Amino acid sequence: MGRRRRRRDRRGRGVRVRADLGDRLRRRHGLRYGPDRRGPAPGRRRRLLGGARPGPVQRPDRQDHNELRRVPHPGRPAATRRRPVPGRGSTGDDRRSHLTSPPRVERPAVDRADLDVPEVPDFLRRQPTGFYRSLNPATKLVIAVATAAIAFGVGGWTGPLSMLLLAGLTAAGAAITRRLLPYLLAASPLVASILLVNTFLYPGASDPLFAIGPFTATATGLTAAFQASLRVTAFALSVAVFSLTTPTDDLLSDLERRGLGRRAIFVIGAAISTVPRLLSRAKEIVDAQRARGLDTEGSLRNRVRGLVPLAGPLVASTLVEVEDRTIALEARAFSAPGRRTPLRTLPDSNVQRAARWAIALTTVALIALSIAGALRLP
C-alpha cells in the first residue's frame, strides 16, 4: 500500500484555516518556534505565519478619518485639518509632502467663535486681558517690589503718595479696583493702630493739639502717623495688584525657567497658597460642624465655644496634608537630579528685560540718595 497523502497543513492554508475545512491540526503542524521577525504593516492584521496579509485598516471606534490639529480638549470635538489621512500605498515622501504642503481648498469663511472648538485647552492658553496682565511675571514682580521699597525707603510725602497713585492707576488699568477691597480691609487694623499710637504716643513731640484723658495728640505725631499709614497702604496695594494679576503657576513656572531651585519654588508656592487654603478648609470645617448641630453664631460665648471644634480639625488636617504632599513629591521624583522641562514658555522681550534693570537700578539709587540726605523731597 502506498503512503497516504496528508492534506495541506496550516502553512499552506495561511489564515484561512478553519475547523469546517477538515484540516487535522496536530502539534507543530506549520507553526514556528520563534517570534515573527517581519512585523505586520501598519493598519493590517497579523498572520499566524510570517508576512503580512492585506486586510482592513484597524481604527478605534471613536477615531475620525481626519488628522488632529493642535491639542484636543477633553469633552470637546477635536479641531482637524479637514483632509483625509494618507493612504496605505503612499510612500514616506508623499506623506511628508502631504503633511507639510497640503493642497489649498477653497472653503467659505467660517467664524471660529461659532465652531466653539479651541485650538488649545483653557489651562494652556493665556487670556488676553490687558497690557499689564500680559507682562512677564518677573516684570510685575520687579514693579511690585520697587513700589513697596520706594514707599518705605524714600522720606517725605512724595514717595508714598506717588507709589500709592501708581498702584491705583495700575489697578484701574487691570480692572481689579473692586477686588482690592478685601486687601484694604485686611490692612485697616494695622493702619488704625499706627494712627492711634503715633498720634498720641509719639516720642519727643511738643506741639499738642488736643487731649483725651491722660493722652495728648500732637501735630508731629499726626504727621508721622499719616505718612506711615500711606506707606503701609501703598505696600498693601502693590502686593494686591501683583497677586490679582499674576497667577501663581505662571510665577513659579517663570522662576523655574530662570534657574531657581525647585525647593525654593516649592517654598514660595506653599507660602503663597497657605492662607487661601487654610481659609477654605476653615470654611468647610465650620459648615460641617454646623451640619452636626454646633452653634457658631449668635453671642460672643457661642463664638468662643466654636473655636475649639474648629481649631482641632484644622490643625489635624494641615498635618495630614503635609504628609500627603511629601508622599506626592517623592512619587513625582521631586528630589531627582537634572532640570525639568517647562510645559509653557511665558512671553518675554528685550524691552521688558531692559525695563526690569532700569526699575531696579532707579529704586536702589533713590533709596540710597534718600538715606544719604542728598534727595530732599517734600
MILUM-932513 format. One record per residue (C-alpha): residue number from 1; residue in one letter; chain; x, y, z. Coordinates in nm, 4 decimals, padded with zeros to 6 digits. Example, Ala and Ser with C-alpha at 12.3 -4.5 7.8 and 13.67 -1.06 7.14 Angstrom:
BEGIN
     k   r   c         px         py         pz
     1   a   A    01.2300   -00.4500    00.7800
     2   s   A    01.3670   -00.1060    00.7140
% end
This chain:
BEGIN
     k   r   c         px         py         pz
     1   m   A    00.0000    00.0000    00.0000
     2   g   A    00.1207    00.3376   -00.0811
     3   r   A    00.1695    00.6072    00.1703
     4   r   A   -00.1399    00.8136    00.2338
     5   r   A   -00.1095    01.1687    00.1225
     6   r   A   -00.1705    01.4107    00.4021
     7   r   A   -00.3690    01.7180    00.3260
     8   r   A   -00.2052    02.0545    00.3412
     9   d   A   -00.1471    02.1914    00.6844
    10   r   A   -00.1708    02.5444    00.8182
    11   r   A    00.1400    02.6552    00.6344
    12   g   A   -00.0335    02.6040    00.3022
    13   r   A   -00.3684    02.7445    00.4078
    14   g   A   -00.2489    03.0519    00.5942
    15   v   A   -00.5052    03.2477    00.7907
    16   r   A   -00.7952    03.0762    00.6117
    17   v   A   -00.7558    02.7583    00.8185
    18   r   A   -01.0865    02.6663    00.9844
    19   a   A   -01.2323    02.3613    01.1519
    20   d   A   -01.5049    02.3232    00.8875
    21   l   A   -01.2446    02.2659    00.6103
    22   g   A   -01.1492    01.9288    00.7569
    23   d   A   -00.7858    02.0081    00.8336
    24   r   A   -00.6419    01.7989    01.1147
    25   l   A   -00.4403    02.0275    01.3338
    26   r   A   -00.1595    01.8499    01.5097
    27   r   A    00.1140    01.9741    01.7303
    28   r   A    00.3905    02.1571    01.5362
    29   h   A    00.1959    02.1495    01.2123
    30   g   A    00.3216    02.4535    01.0253
    31   l   A    00.3975    02.6550    01.3385
    32   r   A    00.7182    02.8428    01.4036
    33   y   A    00.9018    02.8330    01.7312
    34   g   A    01.0468    03.1867    01.7219
    35   p   A    00.8853    03.5295    01.7036
    36   d   A    00.7897    03.6774    01.3697
    37   r   A    01.0808    03.8965    01.2638
    38   r   A    00.8813    04.0706    00.9971
    39   g   A    00.6190    04.2771    01.1715
    40   p   A    00.2855    04.3462    01.0081
    41   a   A    00.2330    04.6633    00.8123
    42   p   A    00.0589    04.9493    00.9931
    43   g   A   -00.3141    04.9034    00.9946
    44   r   A   -00.3062    04.5381    00.8813
    45   r   A   -00.3822    04.2133    01.0541
    46   r   A   -00.1098    03.9846    01.1865
    47   r   A   -00.0978    03.6415    01.0288
    48   l   A   -00.0374    03.3201    01.2120
    49   l   A    00.2713    03.2758    00.9929
    50   g   A    00.5313    03.5166    00.8549
    51   g   A    00.4417    03.8029    00.6255
    52   a   A    00.1511    04.0443    00.6252
    53   r   A   -00.1779    03.9743    00.4540
    54   p   A   -00.3840    04.2650    00.3242
    55   g   A   -00.6772    04.3484    00.5402
    56   p   A   -00.8977    04.6355    00.6519
    57   v   A   -00.7394    04.9272    00.8372
    58   q   A   -00.7909    04.8865    01.2097
    59   r   A   -00.9064    05.2090    01.3790
    60   p   A   -01.0664    05.2847    01.7152
    61   d   A   -01.4398    05.3235    01.7010
    62   r   A   -01.4166    05.6919    01.8031
    63   q   A   -01.1379    05.7967    01.5646
    64   d   A   -01.2232    06.0260    01.2764
    65   h   A   -01.0725    05.9957    00.9285
    66   n   A   -00.9113    06.3409    00.9574
    67   e   A   -00.5838    06.4438    01.1164
    68   l   A   -00.5941    06.6034    01.4604
    69   r   A   -00.4769    06.9628    01.4853
    70   r   A   -00.3179    07.1091    01.7985
    71   v   A   -00.4054    06.9715    02.1419
    72   p   A   -00.7505    06.8120    02.1825
    73   h   A   -00.9634    06.9301    02.4733
    74   p   A   -01.1342    06.6646    02.6874
    75   g   A   -01.5072    06.6556    02.6287
    76   r   A   -01.4988    06.8709    02.3143
    77   p   A   -01.4615    06.7825    01.9467
    78   a   A   -01.1018    06.7955    01.8279
    79   a   A   -01.0076    07.0503    01.5652
    80   t   A   -00.8957    06.8821    01.2410
    81   r   A   -00.7306    06.9816    00.9168
    82   r   A   -01.0325    06.8508    00.7246
    83   r   A   -00.8348    06.6298    00.4914
    84   p   A   -00.8033    06.2516    00.4747
    85   v   A   -00.5273    06.0537    00.6382
    86   p   A   -00.2520    05.9418    00.3919
    87   g   A   -00.3336    05.6127    00.2232
    88   r   A   -00.1560    05.2835    00.2759
    89   g   A    00.0057    05.2854   -00.0638
    90   s   A    00.1709    05.6276   -00.0353
    91   t   A    00.5437    05.6465    00.0246
    92   g   A    00.7219    05.8337    00.3005
    93   d   A    00.7996    06.1313    00.0753
    94   d   A    00.4379    06.1549   -00.0301
    95   r   A    00.3256    06.1507    00.3319
    96   r   A    00.5711    06.4191    00.4340
    97   s   A    00.4727    06.6390    00.1440
    98   h   A    00.1093    06.5756    00.2271
    99   l   A    00.1645    06.6962    00.5837
   100   t   A    00.3903    06.9918    00.5098
   101   s   A    00.2358    07.1326    00.1932
   102   p   A   -00.1345    07.0460    00.1826
   103   p   A   -00.3358    07.1364   -00.1237
   104   r   A   -00.5335    07.4555   -00.0886
   105   v   A   -00.9047    07.4008   -00.0805
   106   e   A   -01.1329    07.6979   -00.1106
   107   r   A   -01.3899    07.6918    00.1667
   108   p   A   -01.6390    07.9536    00.2747
   109   a   A   -01.5270    08.1711    00.5629
   110   v   A   -01.6484    08.0371    00.8956
   111   d   A   -01.6235    08.2250    01.2222
   112   r   A   -01.4239    08.0231    01.4785
   113   a   A   -01.6443    08.1593    01.7561
   114   d   A   -01.9399    07.9752    01.6013
   115   l   A   -01.7498    07.6469    01.5909
   116   d   A   -01.6674    07.6539    01.9647
   117   v   A   -01.3550    07.4431    01.9047
   118   p   A   -01.0497    07.5782    02.0943
   119   e   A   -00.7065    07.5313    01.9430
   120   v   A   -00.5537    07.4588    02.2852
   121   p   A   -00.7144    07.3772    02.6200
   122   d   A   -00.8036    07.6586    02.8555
   123   f   A   -00.5382    07.5590    03.1089
   124   l   A   -00.2654    07.6096    02.8458
   125   r   A   -00.3982    07.9305    02.6933
   126   r   A   -00.3198    08.2757    02.8283
   127   q   A   -00.6185    08.5042    02.8489
   128   p   A   -00.5597    08.8407    02.6757
   129   t   A   -00.6970    09.0740    02.9440
   130   g   A   -00.4936    09.3910    02.9115
   131   f   A   -00.1429    09.5260    02.8849
   132   y   A   -00.0401    09.4853    03.2479
   133   r   A   -00.1696    09.1289    03.2745
   134   s   A    00.0206    09.0287    02.9599
   135   l   A    00.3556    09.1311    03.1096
   136   n   A    00.6034    08.8687    03.2182
   137   p   A    00.5623    08.7642    03.5852
   138   a   A    00.9213    08.8707    03.6581
   139   t   A    00.8449    09.2218    03.5301
   140   k   A    00.5366    09.2521    03.7509
   141   l   A    00.7331    09.1172    04.0473
   142   v   A    01.0049    09.3806    03.9989
   143   i   A    00.7398    09.6549    03.9753
   144   a   A    00.5705    09.5389    04.2965
   145   v   A    00.8985    09.5159    04.4901
   146   a   A    01.0123    09.8562    04.3622
   147   t   A    00.6799    10.0158    04.4585
   148   a   A    00.6974    09.8823    04.8137
   149   a   A    01.0675    09.9705    04.8514
   150   i   A    01.0241    10.3312    04.7336
   151   a   A    00.7161    10.3767    04.9523
   152   f   A    00.9165    10.2805    05.2628
   153   g   A    01.2646    10.3961    05.1620
   154   v   A    01.2036    10.7480    05.0317
   155   g   A    01.1199    11.0016    05.3023
   156   g   A    00.8555    11.2717    05.2992
   157   w   A    00.5149    11.2691    05.1381
   158   t   A    00.6281    11.2339    04.7767
   159   g   A    00.7459    10.8730    04.7941
   160   p   A    00.4392    10.7054    04.9471
   161   l   A    00.1894    10.9280    04.7638
   162   s   A    00.3461    10.8654    04.4222
   163   m   A    00.3617    10.4900    04.4812
   164   l   A    00.0036    10.4866    04.6079
   165   l   A   -00.1059    10.6711    04.2932
   166   l   A    00.0922    10.4306    04.0740
   167   a   A   -00.0672    10.1273    04.2396
   168   g   A   -00.4139    10.2777    04.1993
   169   l   A   -00.3623    10.3543    03.8297
   170   t   A   -00.2284    10.0046    03.7696
   171   a   A   -00.5298    09.8509    03.9427
   172   a   A   -00.7663    10.0660    03.7367
   173   g   A   -00.5901    09.9685    03.4143
   174   a   A   -00.6121    09.5992    03.5046
   175   a   A   -00.9819    09.6329    03.6036
   176   i   A   -00.9335    09.4977    03.9560
   177   t   A   -01.0331    09.8046    04.1583
   178   r   A   -01.3267    09.6352    04.3303
   179   r   A   -01.1226    09.3282    04.4152
   180   l   A   -00.8795    09.5417    04.6183
   181   l   A   -01.1363    09.5937    04.8952
   182   p   A   -01.0519    09.2727    05.0912
   183   y   A   -00.6835    09.3681    05.0957
   184   l   A   -00.7633    09.7171    05.2226
   185   l   A   -00.9908    09.5738    05.4910
   186   a   A   -00.7152    09.3337    05.5974
   187   a   A   -00.4711    09.6246    05.6332
   188   s   A   -00.7186    09.8517    05.8148
   189   p   A   -00.6448    09.7219    06.1709
   190   l   A   -00.2738    09.7869    06.1214
   191   v   A   -00.3430    10.1344    05.9808
   192   a   A   -00.5724    10.2163    06.2738
   193   s   A   -00.3118    10.1086    06.5289
   194   i   A   -00.0439    10.3162    06.3520
   195   l   A   -00.2667    10.6240    06.3608
   196   l   A   -00.3505    10.5877    06.7295
   197   v   A   -00.0008    10.5058    06.8546
   198   n   A    00.1805    10.7751    06.6567
   199   t   A   -00.0797    11.0452    06.7190
   200   f   A   -00.0973    11.0052    07.0965
   201   l   A    00.2347    10.8438    07.1885
   202   y   A    00.4890    10.9971    06.9500
   203   p   A    00.8161    11.0456    07.1417
   204   g   A    00.9612    11.3954    07.1713
   205   a   A    00.6581    11.5804    07.0294
   206   s   A    00.5925    11.9216    07.1887
   207   d   A    00.3067    12.0618    06.9766
   208   p   A   -00.0164    11.9372    07.1373
   209   l   A   -00.3449    11.9529    06.9507
   210   f   A   -00.5988    11.8122    07.1975
   211   a   A   -00.6081    11.5760    07.4938
   212   i   A   -00.8253    11.2745    07.5709
   213   g   A   -00.7785    11.1903    07.9352
   214   p   A   -00.4111    11.1191    08.0004
   215   f   A   -00.3290    11.1016    07.6257
   216   t   A   -00.2354    11.4081    07.4232
   217   a   A   -00.2435    11.4222    07.0451
   218   t   A    00.0428    11.6098    06.8795
   219   a   A    00.0840    11.7570    06.5307
   220   t   A    00.4205    11.5863    06.4803
   221   g   A    00.2756    11.2515    06.5761
   222   l   A   -00.0261    11.3037    06.3484
   223   t   A    00.2024    11.3845    06.0533
   224   a   A    00.4154    11.0772    06.1165
   225   a   A    00.1012    10.8653    06.1560
   226   f   A   -00.0397    10.9733    05.8191
   227   q   A    00.2921    10.9137    05.6438
   228   a   A    00.3271    10.5669    05.7945
   229   s   A   -00.0329    10.4849    05.7015
   230   l   A    00.0312    10.5881    05.3412
   231   r   A    00.3386    10.3659    05.3281
   232   v   A    00.1506    10.0639    05.4609
   233   t   A   -00.1395    10.1252    05.2218
   234   a   A    00.0941    10.1587    04.9226
   235   f   A    00.2675    09.8352    05.0208
   236   a   A   -00.0659    09.6529    05.0577
   237   l   A   -00.1891    09.7790    04.7199
   238   s   A    00.1319    09.6808    04.5402
   239   v   A    00.1114    09.3276    04.6798
   240   a   A   -00.2603    09.3078    04.5989
   241   v   A   -00.2160    09.4227    04.2387
   242   f   A    00.0633    09.1723    04.1837
   243   s   A   -00.1271    08.8793    04.3356
   244   l   A   -00.4506    08.9590    04.1499
   245   t   A   -00.2867    08.9970    03.8084
   246   t   A   -00.0285    08.7165    03.8274
   247   p   A   -00.1360    08.3521    03.8602
   248   t   A    00.0802    08.1564    04.0997
   249   d   A    00.1569    07.8817    03.8482
   250   d   A    00.2787    08.1422    03.5960
   251   l   A    00.5125    08.2949    03.8536
   252   l   A    00.6537    07.9591    03.9629
   253   s   A    00.6945    07.8380    03.6051
   254   d   A    00.8832    08.1535    03.5094
   255   l   A    01.1075    08.1342    03.8159
   256   e   A    01.1864    07.7707    03.7402
   257   r   A    01.2694    07.8601    03.3819
   258   r   A    01.5131    08.1239    03.5078
   259   g   A    01.7047    07.8657    03.7097
   260   l   A    01.5628    07.8978    04.0611
   261   g   A    01.5893    07.5750    04.2612
   262   r   A    01.2856    07.3536    04.2875
   263   r   A    01.2973    07.3575    04.6683
   264   a   A    01.2836    07.7371    04.6734
   265   i   A    00.9997    07.7283    04.4214
   266   f   A    00.8071    07.4830    04.6381
   267   v   A    00.8560    07.7029    04.9459
   268   i   A    00.7359    08.0131    04.7576
   269   g   A    00.4322    07.8331    04.6180
   270   a   A    00.3423    07.6861    04.9559
   271   a   A    00.3760    08.0249    05.1265
   272   i   A    00.1538    08.1946    04.8691
   273   s   A   -00.1185    07.9306    04.8810
   274   t   A   -00.1154    07.8666    05.2566
   275   v   A   -00.3559    08.1407    05.3680
   276   p   A   -00.6220    08.0836    05.0964
   277   r   A   -00.6059    07.7088    05.1554
   278   l   A   -00.6455    07.7489    05.5325
   279   l   A   -00.9405    07.9852    05.4870
   280   s   A   -01.1111    07.7424    05.2509
   281   r   A   -01.0558    07.4499    05.4873
   282   a   A   -01.1784    07.6521    05.7866
   283   k   A   -01.4983    07.7339    05.5994
   284   e   A   -01.5513    07.3660    05.5185
   285   i   A   -01.4963    07.2687    05.8832
   286   v   A   -01.7391    07.5362    06.0064
   287   d   A   -02.0061    07.4173    05.7623
   288   a   A   -01.9524    07.0572    05.8715
   289   q   A   -01.9778    07.1494    06.2409
   290   r   A   -02.2961    07.3454    06.1782
   291   a   A   -02.4435    07.0467    05.9960
   292   r   A   -02.3738    06.8414    06.3114
   293   g   A   -02.5644    07.0900    06.5288
   294   l   A   -02.2827    07.3121    06.6612
   295   d   A   -02.3925    07.6722    06.7211
   296   t   A   -02.1184    07.9040    06.5934
   297   e   A   -02.3313    08.2171    06.5550
   298   g   A   -02.5041    08.4493    06.7922
   299   s   A   -02.3466    08.5625    07.1174
   300   l   A   -01.9774    08.6008    07.1890
   301   r   A   -01.9889    08.2979    07.4164
   302   n   A   -02.1146    08.0746    07.1358
   303   r   A   -01.8442    08.2014    06.9019
   304   v   A   -01.5711    08.1312    07.1576
   305   r   A   -01.7097    07.7834    07.2188
   306   g   A   -01.6917    07.7165    06.8444
   307   l   A   -01.3176    07.7879    06.8272
   308   v   A   -01.2094    07.4572    06.9821
   309   p   A   -01.4092    07.2345    06.7395
   310   l   A   -01.2668    07.4472    06.4582
   311   a   A   -00.9011    07.4529    06.5666
   312   g   A   -00.8670    07.0788    06.6277
   313   p   A   -00.9724    06.9549    06.2810
   314   l   A   -00.7900    07.2458    06.1163
   315   v   A   -00.4553    07.1569    06.2750
   316   a   A   -00.5027    06.7833    06.2178
   317   s   A   -00.5970    06.8276    05.8515
   318   t   A   -00.2981    07.0574    05.7991
   319   l   A   -00.0591    06.7957    05.9359
   320   v   A   -00.2185    06.5248    05.7220
   321   e   A   -00.1859    06.7461    05.4152
   322   v   A    00.1843    06.7995    05.4839
   323   e   A    00.2375    06.4229    05.4904
   324   d   A    00.0323    06.3746    05.1732
   325   r   A    00.2338    06.6425    04.9963
   326   t   A    00.5590    06.4794    05.0997
   327   i   A    00.4477    06.1426    04.9620
   328   a   A    00.3239    06.3045    04.6407
   329   l   A    00.6521    06.4901    04.5887
   330   e   A    00.8538    06.1738    04.6378
   331   a   A    00.6286    05.9846    04.3959
   332   r   A    00.6829    06.2567    04.1342
   333   a   A    01.0638    06.2430    04.1655
   334   f   A    01.0924    06.5811    04.3336
   335   s   A    01.4467    06.5090    04.4518
   336   a   A    01.5640    06.3630    04.1215
   337   p   A    01.8717    06.5312    03.9709
   338   g   A    01.8508    06.7262    03.6488
   339   r   A    01.6432    07.0116    03.5190
   340   r   A    01.2786    06.9726    03.4327
   341   t   A    01.1377    07.0892    03.1006
   342   p   A    00.8745    07.3633    03.1466
   343   l   A    00.5401    07.2980    02.9835
   344   r   A    00.4772    07.6622    02.8954
   345   t   A    00.7042    07.9471    02.7935
   346   l   A    00.5735    08.2818    02.9131
   347   p   A    00.6257    08.5828    02.6839
   348   d   A    00.9295    08.7987    02.7465
   349   s   A    01.1089    09.0588    02.5367
   350   n   A    01.4214    09.2709    02.5343
   351   v   A    01.2143    09.5774    02.6234
   352   q   A    01.0879    09.4109    02.9406
   353   r   A    01.4387    09.2959    03.0344
   354   a   A    01.5732    09.6484    02.9940
   355   a   A    01.2775    09.7880    03.1905
   356   r   A    01.3415    09.5480    03.4786
   357   w   A    01.7054    09.6531    03.5068
   358   a   A    01.6134    10.0214    03.4810
   359   i   A    01.3465    09.9943    03.7528
   360   a   A    01.5796    09.8042    03.9859
   361   l   A    01.8702    10.0486    03.9428
   362   t   A    01.6427    10.3527    03.9818
   363   t   A    01.4934    10.2121    04.3011
   364   v   A    01.8337    10.1452    04.4550
   365   a   A    01.9571    10.4931    04.3578
   366   l   A    01.6526    10.6721    04.5037
   367   i   A    01.6738    10.4856    04.8339
   368   a   A    02.0494    10.5435    04.8609
   369   l   A    02.0146    10.9172    04.7914
   370   s   A    01.7279    10.9472    05.0395
   371   i   A    01.9246    10.7727    05.3156
   372   a   A    02.2344    10.9831    05.2454
   373   g   A    02.0296    11.3045    05.2648
   374   a   A    02.1094    11.4135    04.9089
   375   l   A    01.7477    11.3702    04.7975
   376   r   A    01.5134    11.6037    04.9829
   377   l   A    01.1524    11.5682    04.8800
   378   p   A    00.8508    11.7358    05.0379
% end
